[in-house]
């Protein structure tokens, strides 16, 4: 696995984590970003990396703290739960 693979895997896992914490399905997130559901699935599986515009939109849709958060390996391993987005029904869009 090369460095690019590791980055895509980390970003993908964090996109999935943020989406699930925001209680969104892949389809719902895709609709908010105006992309196909398969695109979200590809990001989460590490097959493709979302571009900057999409990462900003994912932040807004999932209440993730920053674009940089998606690149943090510690988030995927659960070592940095304090920085992971947490959404309650009262502040969900």
N, C-alpha and C positions, 0 to 999 in steps of 0.2 A: 504494500500500500504506500503510495507516494504522498507528498505533502498536500497536493490538491485533493486527493481522496479523503484525507483526514479532515481537511477544512469542510468539504461537502458533507461528510458524515456528521461532523459536529454541528454545522448549521442546520442540517436536516433534522437531527434529533431535537435541537432546540426549537425549531419551527413547530415540530409536532408537540413538544411540551407546552409551548405558548398557546397553540391552538386548543389543546385539550383543557388547559387551565381556564381559557376563555369560554369553554364549553361550546366550541364551534365544531361542526363537522368539516371534513375536507371540502365538501360542496359549498357550505356556507362561506368558508374563507375564500374559496375560489370566486364566488359571486361578488364578494366585497372587493376583491382585487381585480375583477373583470378578466380572469384567466380560466382555463379549463381545469376541472377537478383533477385531471391526470397530471397537470403541471404541479399542483400542490403535492400530489402523491410522489412525483419524481423528486421534488425538493426534499421531502421527508425521508425518502429512501436513499438520499445521497447521490442520485443519478445526475442531478443538475443542481446548480447553486442559484438562488434567486439574485437578480441584479439589485443594485442600490435602491432603485425606485420601488421595487417590490418589497424589499426589506423595510423601508420606511412605512409602506402601506401595511405590512404585517404588524409592525410595531403599533400602529394606530388601531388596527382591528383587534389586537390581542392584549393591548395594554402592556407590552414588553417595555422595559425601562429605556432601552436604546438599541440601535443597530448593532453596536459592539457586543451586546449581550448574547447575540446569536453565535458569535465566534468564540465564546468562553467555554473551554472544555470542562471546567469545574461545574458548570451548570448541569451538563448532561450526566455527570457522575454523581450529582446530588450533593456536592460539597459546598455549594453556594446557594442554598435555598433562600436566603434573605434577599437575593437579587432577582429571583424568579418572579415573573408576574403572577399575581393572584387576583382573581376576579370574583366578585360576588354578584348575585342576581341584581342587586340594587344599582350597580354601576355598569352593568353590561349594556351594550348598544343594541 
